[in-house]
Each structure stands twice: as C-alpha cells, then as structure tokens.
Amino acid sequence: MPESSVDEKFKTICRARVENDYALFCSVMNEKMREAVPRELFEVNGSKVAAYFKGDFTTTYMGEMMMGDHTIHFWRLSAPGQTSDLMIRMGVKDELVSGLLFSGPFDSALGVKK
C-alpha cells in the first residue's frame, strides 16, 4: 500500500473525476501540473475516461517505482461494463502530484497486459 498521503491524493483525483471538479483536481497538483492541465484539457481528458468513473469502480494499488527524483505510483481501475481497465500512473514530488497519466493496457477478463 502507498503512504496514506499518496493514497488520499489518489482518492482526491478520483473524486475530482467523478464530480468533474477542476478545483478539487488542482488542490493536489503542483504548480507545474496546474499549468500543464488547464480546465479545458481537464474536461477533454475527463470525457475520455468518464465511463470508468461512473458506477461502482474499484481500484487496486499495483506498486511504485523511482524515476529520477519522482516516485511513480500505479493503480488499476476497473469499472463495470468496460472491456479494459485503466492504468493510472501518478508521480509524486514535493508532497504534491507532479504527473498523472491514464492509459488502458489491461484486459479486464484476463488481468494481463495487452
């Protein structure tokens, strides 16, 4: 399991996606991330992943790795009715989220990389 502060940041990101709340999303992002993800991009990207954040999605912490001075944490998000799961990569630096990437490399039924 990640540190509780990292887990709380991840839960905040999920809640921001569920509620489509840009201010909440920004509350855990560092300045560089806030500049990189303006409201318009948040909304465009949100529409791409919105189906995963509807209903009773589940998350599984997959682990972490170091990349330079960033710690990268990985979660798998499964949602009913989706044919694949999301992999969420969240970078943490200076106690705030320094990077975030949603991708869909997992097959829900098999639980393996495509």
Residue pairs with C-beta under 8 A, 6 or more apart in sequence:
1 7
1 61
2 10
2 61
2 64
2 73
5 95
6 71
6 73
6 90
6 92
7 61
9 28
9 90
9 92
9 96
9 97
10 59
10 73
10 75
10 88
10 90
12 24
12 25
12 27
12 28
13 25
13 28
13 88
13 90
13 97
13 100
14 53
14 57
14 59
14 77
15 21
15 24
16 22
16 24
16 25
17 25
17 46
17 49
17 50
17 53
18 53
18 54
20 43
20 46
20 50
22 39
22 42
22 43
25 37
25 42
26 34
28 96
28 97
29 37
29 96
29 97
29 100
30 93
30 94
30 96
30 97
30 98
32 98
33 96
33 97
33 98
33 99
33 100
37 45
37 100
45 102
48 102
49 86
49 102
51 79
51 81
51 82
52 77
52 79
52 82
52 86
53 79
54 79
55 79
55 80
55 81
56 79
56 80
57 77
57 78
57 79
57 80
58 77
58 78
58 79
59 75
59 76
59 77
59 78
59 88
60 75
60 76
60 78
61 73
61 74
61 75
62 74
62 75
62 76
62 87
63 73
63 74
64 71
64 72
64 73
64 74
65 71
65 72
65 74
66 72
67 91
69 93
70 91
70 92
70 93
70 98
70 99
71 91
71 92
71 93
72 89
72 90
72 91
72 92
72 99
73 89
73 90
73 91
73 92
74 87
74 88
74 89
74 90
75 87
75 88
75 90
76 85
76 86
76 87
76 88
76 106
77 85
77 86
77 87
77 88
78 85
78 108
79 85
79 86
82 108
83 107
83 108
84 104
84 105
84 106
84 107
84 108
84 114
85 104
85 106
85 107
85 108
86 102
86 103
86 104
86 106
87 102
87 103
87 104
87 105
87 106
88 100
88 101
88 102
89 99
89 100
89 101
89 103
90 97
90 99
90 100
91 97
91 98
91 99
91 100
92 98
105 113
105 114
106 112
106 113
106 114
107 114
